[in-house]
Amino acid sequence: MSAGNHDDLSTALDYVAALGGADPDLVAALVSDDFRNEHHAELGSGCVGRDEYARRLPDFFANFPNRRYDVTETAIGELLGDSQGGSEVVVRYRFGADVEGTRIDIPGVMWISVRDGLVSRRLDCWDSLTFYRQTGLPPG
């Protein structure tokens, strides 16, 4: 198994930084046309395709103002049997944002697939129970 491509790591980190930024169009520009956004957090909702993802990003930005992703660890490699090339990047992070007057701080992990210089898949997992405890909002 190869160690992965340093440029792909940079692409993944640029993507995470853009998610914490102010420009949803920049985030959308970093993903492929067939991008798959997958969530393993109860509060998340997935989608397929850059256009659908771009349509949803402004709501995400509005619902989580003053977002910040602090990357705490990364790992990069290739999936066994992957014939498409590219890299798989795992990013451990802490997600901070303001939600209804409360600053949240939630740990999470993203598995980011990078192909041809673009993010083709993001699998995101963060602790929804911590979100509810920190905000005092009722679940679901």
QUIBELUR-V894783 format. One record per residue. N is the residue number from 1. D_CENTER is the distance of its C-alpha to the mean C-alpha in whole Angstrom. Layout:
n->N d_center->D_CENTER
n->N d_center->D_CENTER
//
This chain:
n->1 d_center->25
n->2 d_center->23
n->3 d_center->22
n->4 d_center->19
n->5 d_center->19
n->6 d_center->19
n->7 d_center->18
n->8 d_center->15
n->9 d_center->14
n->10 d_center->14
n->11 d_center->12
n->12 d_center->9
n->13 d_center->10
n->14 d_center->11
n->15 d_center->7
n->16 d_center->6
n->17 d_center->9
n->18 d_center->10
n->19 d_center->7
n->20 d_center->10
n->21 d_center->12
n->22 d_center->15
n->23 d_center->15
n->24 d_center->13
n->25 d_center->15
n->26 d_center->13
n->27 d_center->10
n->28 d_center->12
n->29 d_center->14
n->30 d_center->12
n->31 d_center->11
n->32 d_center->14
n->33 d_center->16
n->34 d_center->16
n->35 d_center->12
n->36 d_center->11
n->37 d_center->8
n->38 d_center->9
n->39 d_center->9
n->40 d_center->11
n->41 d_center->12
n->42 d_center->15
n->43 d_center->14
n->44 d_center->11
n->45 d_center->12
n->46 d_center->11
n->47 d_center->13
n->48 d_center->14
n->49 d_center->15
n->50 d_center->14
n->51 d_center->16
n->52 d_center->15
n->53 d_center->12
n->54 d_center->13
n->55 d_center->16
n->56 d_center->13
n->57 d_center->11
n->58 d_center->15
n->59 d_center->15
n->60 d_center->12
n->61 d_center->13
n->62 d_center->16
n->63 d_center->15
n->64 d_center->14
n->65 d_center->16
n->66 d_center->16
n->67 d_center->12
n->68 d_center->12
n->69 d_center->9
n->70 d_center->12
n->71 d_center->11
n->72 d_center->14
n->73 d_center->14
n->74 d_center->13
n->75 d_center->15
n->76 d_center->15
n->77 d_center->18
n->78 d_center->19
n->79 d_center->19
n->80 d_center->23
n->81 d_center->24
n->82 d_center->22
n->83 d_center->24
n->84 d_center->21
n->85 d_center->21
n->86 d_center->18
n->87 d_center->15
n->88 d_center->13
n->89 d_center->11
n->90 d_center->10
n->91 d_center->9
n->92 d_center->10
n->93 d_center->10
n->94 d_center->11
n->95 d_center->10
n->96 d_center->13
n->97 d_center->14
n->98 d_center->18
n->99 d_center->18
n->100 d_center->22
n->101 d_center->23
n->102 d_center->22
n->103 d_center->19
n->104 d_center->17
n->105 d_center->15
n->106 d_center->13
n->107 d_center->12
n->108 d_center->9
n->109 d_center->8
n->110 d_center->6
n->111 d_center->8
n->112 d_center->7
n->113 d_center->11
n->114 d_center->12
n->115 d_center->16
n->116 d_center->18
n->117 d_center->16
n->118 d_center->13
n->119 d_center->10
n->120 d_center->11
n->121 d_center->9
n->122 d_center->6
n->123 d_center->7
n->124 d_center->6
n->125 d_center->9
n->126 d_center->10
n->127 d_center->14
n->128 d_center->15
n->129 d_center->19
n->130 d_center->18
n->131 d_center->17
n->132 d_center->20
n->133 d_center->22
n->134 d_center->21
n->135 d_center->21
n->136 d_center->24
n->137 d_center->23
n->138 d_center->24
n->139 d_center->22
n->140 d_center->21
//
